[in-house]
């Protein structure tokens, strides 16, 4: 299983967690079981991403808030875009993955799952965050 597929699986779980806020560990296990994910690397990646984002959620959300337009609030961002941004920021800031790859993959997820303006929005926020560092 390649990183793109693992990232997409992690995104889908993060999105479902945006809707159902409770029982993260149980939801991770159920998600892995329900989707027949047997690949050890994929399981580790998904668990690391979800738990790592949860552990660093305040910093990640503050980065998103700081890079929104002045009149925007984080509550206005769609849950799909929010899930994509959280995963991408976690990978860039905490996993030190190459930002160009992460941003490209995030934009692809936004094209596939988001609204018409999602790819541009996700790209703009992530580019802004990368420029700050």
C-alpha positions as CSV (number, residue, x, y, z in Angstrom):
1,X,0.0,0.0,0.0
2,X,1.5,3.3,-1.0
3,X,1.6,6.6,1.0
4,X,-1.1,8.2,-1.1
5,X,-3.5,5.4,-0.3
6,X,-2.6,5.5,3.4
7,X,-3.0,9.3,3.5
8,X,-6.5,9.0,1.9
9,X,-7.5,6.3,4.4
10,X,-6.2,8.5,7.3
11,X,-8.1,11.5,5.8
12,X,-11.4,9.6,5.7
13,X,-11.0,8.5,9.3
14,X,-10.1,12.1,10.4
15,X,-13.2,13.4,8.6
16,X,-15.4,10.9,10.4
17,X,-13.8,11.9,13.7
18,X,-14.7,15.6,12.9
19,X,-18.4,14.5,12.9
20,X,-18.2,12.0,15.8
21,X,-15.9,13.5,18.5
22,X,-15.9,10.6,21.0
23,X,-14.0,7.4,21.4
24,X,-11.0,8.0,19.1
25,X,-9.2,4.7,19.9
26,X,-12.3,2.6,19.4
27,X,-13.1,4.4,16.2
28,X,-9.6,3.8,14.8
29,X,-9.9,0.1,15.6
30,X,-13.4,-0.1,14.1
31,X,-12.3,1.8,11.0
32,X,-9.3,-0.4,10.4
33,X,-11.4,-3.5,10.9
34,X,-14.4,-2.3,8.7
35,X,-12.1,-1.3,5.9
36,X,-10.1,-4.6,6.0
37,X,-6.8,-2.7,6.4
38,X,-4.2,-5.5,7.0
39,X,-1.1,-3.6,6.0
40,X,1.0,-3.0,9.1
41,X,2.6,0.2,7.7
42,X,-0.9,1.6,6.9
43,X,-2.2,0.8,10.3
44,X,0.7,2.5,12.0
45,X,0.5,5.5,9.7
46,X,-3.3,5.9,10.4
47,X,-2.9,5.5,14.2
48,X,0.1,7.9,14.2
49,X,-1.7,10.5,12.2
50,X,-4.9,10.5,14.2
51,X,-3.3,10.3,17.6
52,X,-0.5,12.8,16.6
53,X,-3.1,15.3,15.4
54,X,-5.1,14.9,18.6
55,X,-2.0,15.4,20.7
56,X,-1.0,18.6,18.8
57,X,-4.5,19.8,17.9
58,X,-4.2,23.2,19.6
59,X,-1.0,24.2,17.7
60,X,-2.5,22.8,14.4
61,X,-5.7,24.7,14.8
62,X,-3.9,27.9,15.7
63,X,-1.9,27.6,12.5
64,X,-5.0,27.2,10.5
65,X,-6.7,30.2,12.3
66,X,-3.6,32.4,11.8
67,X,-3.6,31.8,8.1
68,X,-7.3,32.3,7.4
69,X,-8.5,35.6,5.9
70,X,-9.4,38.2,8.5
71,X,-13.1,37.8,8.1
72,X,-13.0,34.0,8.3
73,X,-13.3,31.9,11.4
74,X,-12.2,28.2,11.7
75,X,-15.8,27.2,12.3
76,X,-16.6,28.4,8.7
77,X,-14.1,25.9,7.2
78,X,-15.7,22.8,5.8
79,X,-15.0,19.6,7.8
80,X,-13.5,18.0,4.7
81,X,-11.1,20.9,4.2
82,X,-10.3,21.0,7.9
83,X,-9.5,17.3,7.9
84,X,-7.2,17.7,4.9
85,X,-5.5,20.7,6.5
86,X,-4.9,19.0,9.9
87,X,-3.4,15.9,8.2
88,X,-1.1,18.0,6.0
89,X,0.0,20.3,8.8
90,X,0.8,17.3,11.0
91,X,2.9,15.7,8.2
92,X,4.8,18.9,7.5
93,X,5.4,20.1,11.1
94,X,5.7,16.9,13.1
95,X,6.7,14.2,10.5
96,X,9.0,16.5,8.5
97,X,7.8,15.2,5.2
98,X,8.7,17.2,2.2
99,X,6.1,20.1,2.1
100,X,5.8,20.0,-1.7
101,X,4.7,16.4,-1.7
102,X,2.3,16.9,1.3
103,X,0.8,20.0,-0.3
104,X,0.3,18.3,-3.6
105,X,-1.4,15.3,-2.0
106,X,-3.6,17.6,0.1
107,X,-4.7,19.5,-3.0
108,X,-5.5,16.1,-4.7
109,X,-7.6,15.1,-1.8
110,X,-9.4,18.5,-1.9
111,X,-10.1,18.0,-5.6
112,X,-11.5,14.5,-5.0
113,X,-13.6,15.2,-1.8
114,X,-13.9,18.9,-1.4
115,X,-15.9,21.7,-3.0
116,X,-14.9,23.5,-6.2
117,X,-12.8,26.1,-4.3
118,X,-11.3,23.5,-1.8
119,X,-8.1,22.8,-3.8
120,X,-7.2,26.6,-4.0
121,X,-8.2,27.1,-0.4
122,X,-6.1,24.2,0.9
123,X,-3.1,25.1,-1.2
124,X,-3.3,28.8,0.0
125,X,-3.4,27.9,3.7
126,X,-0.6,25.3,3.4
127,X,1.6,27.6,1.3
128,X,1.1,30.4,3.8
129,X,2.1,28.1,6.7
130,X,5.2,26.8,4.9
131,X,6.3,30.4,4.1
132,X,6.2,31.3,7.8
133,X,8.7,28.6,8.7
